[in-house]
Amino acid sequence: MYEIKYHHTDLSNQRILITGGAGFIGSHLVEYLLKHNAAKVRVLDNFITGRKENIELFINHPNFEFIEGDICNPQDCKSACEGMDMLLHQAALGSVPRSIKDPIATNRINVDGFLNMMIAARDAGINRVVYASSSSVYGNHPGLPKVEDKIGQQLSPYAVSKYTNELYAHVIGLNYGMKIIGLRYFNIFGPRQDPNGQYAAVIPKWIDMIRKGERPIINGDGSNTRDFTFVENAVQANIKAMTTENKNAYGQVYNIACGFQYSLLELFNSLKEIIGASVNPIHGPSRDGDIPQSLADISKAKKHFGYMPEFSFKKGLEITVRD
């Protein structure tokens, strides 16, 4: 992967910290930056959701450094930020259902941990920060496609935590002069996404089950839609946001998606076709906190830092199943 180059600046003098770099999206950012000769790529992760096998690919790379630590510990954040030029903040406790079950843990990691990292970055002189937000911020706003400045009432503690990140990012950038950009991810999927566990994302979980001949559960009638977005598109967005010199881009949040919507039934049928299986799904009850319809307007990211998704839903699924 990453034959396409998403930056036009020299990375050989840039030292970049990635929180959550042993996770799904974070490890892809590590891979891209090392492939394109970043001076140093440092990862901070505590393996709550990240996996050691995701960083084993890079552990012997001379420009890679790993710190096992927790963003909830201000000293770990401080140590990780020392000597770094940029921060890509991917660390978070994901999953809407998990946040409903344990809102305190979600708030501690996603809100307190976020603020710890922003202040540590400020104190270390890191001026460029890109952080992961979420389409869940849109909540119950009925409008489609989703446009950044029109949000509704958040429907889960996870959504509240991500919206709180955006509020903090705004005032931190305003008060401390930092160049901060937020990315509202829309259902990112791809290789290295964990298929196991109670809170596994739908695509890796379904791939694993369909391969085994098991019947996945679709929450509801399958008509819920998502703007499924292949991970390399998310990498592109991070790299372009990290390196943009457009002053109008800073201090804002952006939809990162493909601009197309697919239902859960369409997802299931596409996976079944790619894998070559004949199983049928089981329909279960709808989940609390779920947003029924999701579709992103990505024109703002295109305008401000040239984001242009290179990988379609179908192409991304084919790569994910193959890998």
C-alpha positions as CSV (number, residue, x, y, z in Angstrom):
1,M,0.0,0.0,0.0
2,Y,0.9,3.7,-0.1
3,E,2.2,3.8,-3.6
4,I,0.4,7.1,-3.9
5,K,2.2,10.0,-2.3
6,Y,-0.1,12.4,-0.4
7,H,2.4,15.1,0.6
8,H,4.5,17.6,-1.3
9,T,6.8,18.7,1.6
10,D,10.0,17.1,2.8
11,L,9.3,14.7,5.7
12,S,13.0,13.8,6.3
13,N,13.3,16.5,8.9
14,Q,9.9,15.9,10.6
15,R,9.5,14.1,13.9
16,I,5.9,12.9,14.2
17,L,4.2,11.5,17.3
18,I,1.2,9.2,16.7
19,T,-1.0,8.3,19.7
20,G,-2.8,5.0,19.2
21,G,-0.2,4.1,16.7
22,A,-0.5,0.4,17.4
23,G,-4.2,0.6,16.5
24,F,-5.9,0.1,13.2
25,I,-5.7,3.6,11.7
26,G,-2.6,4.7,13.6
27,S,-0.5,1.8,12.3
28,H,-1.4,2.7,8.7
29,L,-0.2,6.2,9.4
30,V,3.1,4.8,10.8
31,E,3.5,2.7,7.7
32,Y,3.0,5.7,5.3
33,L,5.3,8.0,7.2
34,L,8.2,5.5,7.5
35,K,7.8,4.6,3.8
36,H,8.1,8.2,2.9
37,N,11.3,8.8,5.0
38,A,10.0,10.7,8.0
39,A,12.9,11.6,10.3
40,K,11.3,9.9,13.3
41,V,7.9,8.3,13.9
42,R,7.2,7.8,17.6
43,V,4.1,5.8,18.8
44,L,2.4,6.1,22.2
45,D,0.0,3.2,22.9
46,N,-1.1,1.2,25.9
47,F,-2.6,-1.7,23.9
48,I,-6.1,-1.4,25.3
49,T,-7.4,-1.5,21.7
50,G,-4.1,-1.4,19.8
51,R,-2.3,-4.7,19.0
52,K,1.4,-5.5,19.2
53,E,1.4,-7.3,15.9
54,N,0.5,-4.0,14.2
55,I,3.8,-2.4,15.2
56,E,5.9,-5.5,14.8
57,L,6.1,-4.6,11.1
58,F,8.1,-1.4,12.1
59,I,9.9,-2.3,15.3
60,N,13.3,-2.7,13.7
61,H,13.0,0.4,11.5
62,P,15.8,2.9,12.5
63,N,13.3,5.8,12.4
64,F,10.7,4.1,14.5
65,E,10.3,4.5,18.3
66,F,7.6,2.9,20.6
67,I,6.6,4.2,24.0
68,E,4.2,2.0,26.0
69,G,2.2,4.5,27.8
70,D,-1.3,5.9,28.6
71,I,-2.8,9.3,27.4
72,C,-4.6,9.3,30.8
73,N,-1.2,9.8,32.4
74,P,0.0,13.4,31.9
75,Q,3.6,12.3,32.4
76,D,3.4,9.8,29.6
77,C,2.0,12.4,27.4
78,K,4.8,14.8,28.3
79,S,7.5,12.2,27.6
80,A,6.0,11.2,24.3
81,C,5.8,14.9,23.1
82,E,9.4,15.7,23.9
83,G,11.4,16.5,20.7
84,M,8.5,16.0,18.4
85,D,7.4,18.4,15.6
86,M,3.8,17.2,14.9
87,L,1.1,15.2,16.6
88,L,-1.4,12.8,14.9
89,H,-3.8,12.0,17.8
90,Q,-5.6,8.8,17.0
91,A,-5.8,7.3,20.5
92,A,-9.4,6.8,21.7
93,L,-11.8,4.3,23.2
94,G,-14.2,3.6,20.3
95,S,-17.6,2.0,20.0
96,V,-21.0,3.6,20.7
97,P,-22.3,0.5,22.6
98,R,-19.2,0.4,24.8
99,S,-19.6,4.1,25.7
100,I,-23.2,3.5,26.7
101,K,-22.2,0.6,28.9
102,D,-19.2,2.5,30.4
103,P,-19.5,6.3,29.9
104,I,-16.9,7.0,32.6
105,A,-14.1,5.1,30.8
106,T,-15.1,6.7,27.5
107,N,-14.9,10.2,29.0
108,R,-11.6,9.5,30.9
109,I,-9.8,8.3,27.7
110,N,-11.4,10.4,25.0
111,V,-11.8,13.7,26.9
112,D,-9.3,13.7,29.7
113,G,-6.8,11.9,27.6
114,F,-7.3,14.3,24.7
115,L,-6.8,17.3,26.9
116,N,-3.7,15.8,28.4
117,M,-2.2,15.3,24.9
118,M,-3.1,18.8,23.7
119,I,-1.5,20.5,26.8
120,A,1.6,18.2,26.6
121,A,1.9,19.2,22.9
122,R,1.5,22.8,23.7
123,D,4.2,22.6,26.4
124,A,6.6,20.7,24.1
125,G,6.2,23.4,21.4
126,I,4.3,21.1,19.0
127,N,2.4,23.5,16.8
128,R,0.8,21.1,14.3
129,V,-1.9,18.7,15.5
130,V,-4.3,16.5,13.6
131,Y,-6.8,14.6,15.7
132,A,-9.5,12.0,15.0
133,S,-13.1,13.0,15.5
134,S,-16.2,11.1,14.4
135,S,-19.3,11.3,12.3
136,S,-21.2,10.3,15.5
137,V,-21.0,14.0,16.4
138,Y,-23.9,14.7,13.9
139,G,-26.2,12.9,16.2
140,N,-29.9,13.3,15.4
141,H,-29.5,16.0,12.8
142,P,-31.7,14.8,9.9
143,G,-29.9,16.5,7.0
144,L,-28.1,14.5,4.3
145,P,-25.4,14.8,3.2
146,K,-23.8,15.8,6.5
147,V,-22.2,19.2,6.4
148,E,-19.7,20.2,9.1
149,D,-21.5,23.2,10.6
150,K,-24.9,21.5,10.9
151,I,-25.0,19.0,13.8
152,G,-27.8,17.8,16.0
153,Q,-28.0,16.3,19.5
154,Q,-25.4,13.7,20.2
155,L,-26.9,10.2,20.9
156,S,-24.2,8.5,22.9
157,P,-21.4,9.2,25.4
158,Y,-18.9,8.4,22.6
159,A,-20.4,11.1,20.4
160,V,-20.3,13.5,23.3
161,S,-16.7,12.7,23.9
162,K,-15.7,13.4,20.3
163,Y,-17.7,16.7,20.2
164,T,-16.0,17.7,23.4
165,N,-12.6,17.1,21.6
166,E,-13.7,19.5,18.9
167,L,-14.7,22.2,21.4
168,Y,-11.4,21.8,23.2
169,A,-9.4,21.9,20.0
170,H,-11.1,25.1,19.0
171,V,-10.3,27.0,22.2
172,I,-6.8,25.5,22.5
173,G,-6.0,26.7,19.0
174,L,-7.5,30.0,19.7
175,N,-5.7,30.6,23.0
176,Y,-2.3,29.0,22.3
177,G,-1.8,29.7,18.6
178,M,-1.6,26.0,17.6
179,K,-2.5,24.8,14.1
180,I,-5.1,22.1,14.9
181,I,-7.3,20.2,12.5
182,G,-10.0,17.7,13.3
183,L,-11.1,14.9,11.1
184,R,-14.6,13.5,11.4
185,Y,-14.1,9.9,10.3
186,F,-17.0,8.1,8.6
187,N,-16.8,4.3,9.2
188,I,-13.2,3.7,8.4
189,F,-12.4,0.1,7.4
190,G,-9.4,-1.9,6.1
191,P,-6.6,-4.3,6.9
192,R,-5.5,-4.7,10.5
193,Q,-9.0,-3.8,11.9
194,D,-9.6,-6.3,14.7
195,P,-12.5,-8.7,14.0
196,N,-12.6,-10.0,17.6
197,G,-14.2,-8.9,20.8
198,Q,-17.6,-7.6,21.9
199,Y,-17.1,-4.2,20.3
200,A,-15.5,-5.2,17.0
201,A,-16.4,-3.1,14.0
202,V,-18.9,-4.6,11.6
203,I,-16.7,-5.1,8.5
204,P,-13.9,-7.2,10.0
205,K,-16.4,-9.1,12.1
206,W,-18.6,-10.0,9.1
207,I,-15.6,-11.0,7.0
208,D,-14.4,-13.3,9.7
209,M,-17.9,-14.9,10.1
210,I,-18.7,-15.2,6.4
211,R,-15.4,-16.9,5.8
212,K,-16.3,-19.4,8.6
213,G,-19.7,-20.0,7.1
214,E,-21.4,-18.3,10.1
215,R,-24.4,-16.0,9.8
216,P,-23.7,-12.4,10.8
217,I,-26.3,-10.4,12.7
218,I,-27.6,-7.3,11.1
219,N,-29.0,-4.8,13.6
220,G,-32.4,-3.8,12.3
221,D,-33.8,-4.5,8.8
222,G,-30.5,-3.7,7.1
223,S,-31.6,-0.4,5.6
224,N,-29.3,1.7,7.8
225,T,-26.7,3.4,5.6
226,R,-23.1,4.3,6.2
227,D,-20.5,6.2,4.2
228,F,-17.9,3.4,4.4
229,T,-14.4,4.8,3.9
230,F,-11.3,2.7,3.2
231,V,-8.4,3.3,5.6
232,E,-6.0,4.7,2.9
233,N,-8.4,7.5,2.3
234,A,-8.1,8.4,6.1
235,V,-4.3,8.2,5.8
236,Q,-4.4,10.6,2.9
237,A,-6.6,13.0,4.9
238,N,-4.2,13.0,7.9
239,I,-1.1,13.5,5.8
240,K,-2.7,16.4,3.8
241,A,-4.0,18.0,6.9
242,M,-0.7,17.6,8.7
243,T,1.3,19.2,5.8
244,T,-1.2,21.9,4.5
245,E,0.0,25.5,4.5
246,N,-3.5,26.8,3.9
247,K,-4.1,29.1,6.9
248,N,-7.8,28.8,6.4
249,A,-7.6,25.1,7.1
250,Y,-6.5,25.4,10.7
251,G,-8.9,25.4,13.6
252,Q,-11.6,23.5,11.8
253,V,-13.1,20.0,11.5
254,Y,-13.6,18.1,8.3
255,N,-15.7,15.1,7.1
256,I,-13.4,12.3,5.9
257,A,-15.4,9.9,3.8
258,C,-16.1,9.0,0.2
259,G,-19.4,10.9,-0.3
260,F,-21.5,7.7,-1.1
261,Q,-23.8,5.7,1.2
262,Y,-24.3,2.0,1.3
263,S,-26.8,0.1,3.4
264,L,-25.8,-2.7,5.7
265,L,-27.5,-5.2,3.4
266,E,-25.5,-3.9,0.4
267,L,-22.4,-4.3,2.6
268,F,-23.3,-7.8,3.4
269,N,-24.1,-8.8,-0.1
270,S,-20.8,-7.2,-1.4
271,L,-18.8,-9.2,1.1
272,K,-20.6,-12.4,0.3
273,E,-19.9,-11.9,-3.4
274,I,-16.2,-11.1,-2.9
275,I,-15.6,-14.0,-0.5
276,G,-17.8,-16.3,-2.6
277,A,-20.0,-17.5,0.2
278,S,-23.7,-18.5,0.3
279,V,-24.6,-17.6,4.0
280,N,-27.6,-15.4,4.8
281,P,-27.7,-12.9,7.7
282,I,-29.8,-13.0,10.8
283,H,-31.7,-9.8,11.6
284,G,-31.6,-8.6,15.2
285,P,-32.9,-5.5,17.1
286,S,-31.6,-2.1,16.3
287,R,-28.8,-0.8,18.6
288,D,-29.2,2.1,21.0
289,G,-27.4,5.3,19.9
290,D,-27.1,4.2,16.3
291,I,-27.6,6.8,13.6
292,P,-30.0,5.5,10.9
293,Q,-28.6,7.2,7.8
294,S,-25.1,8.6,7.2
295,L,-23.6,10.3,4.2
296,A,-20.8,12.9,4.1
297,D,-20.3,16.1,2.2
298,I,-16.6,16.1,1.6
299,S,-16.3,19.4,-0.3
300,K,-14.8,21.3,2.6
301,A,-11.8,18.9,3.0
302,K,-11.3,19.0,-0.8
303,K,-11.3,22.8,-0.8
304,H,-9.1,23.4,2.2
305,F,-6.4,20.8,1.9
306,G,-7.0,18.9,-1.3
307,Y,-8.6,15.7,0.1
308,M,-9.7,13.4,-2.7
309,P,-10.6,9.8,-1.8
310,E,-8.6,7.4,-4.1
311,F,-10.3,4.2,-3.0
312,S,-14.0,3.3,-3.6
313,F,-16.1,1.3,-1.2
314,K,-15.9,-1.8,-3.4
315,K,-12.2,-1.5,-4.1
316,G,-11.5,-1.1,-0.4
317,L,-13.5,-4.2,0.4
318,E,-11.6,-6.2,-2.1
319,I,-8.3,-5.2,-0.6
320,T,-9.5,-5.8,3.0
321,V,-10.8,-9.3,2.2
322,R,-7.5,-10.1,0.3
323,D,-5.3,-8.9,3.1
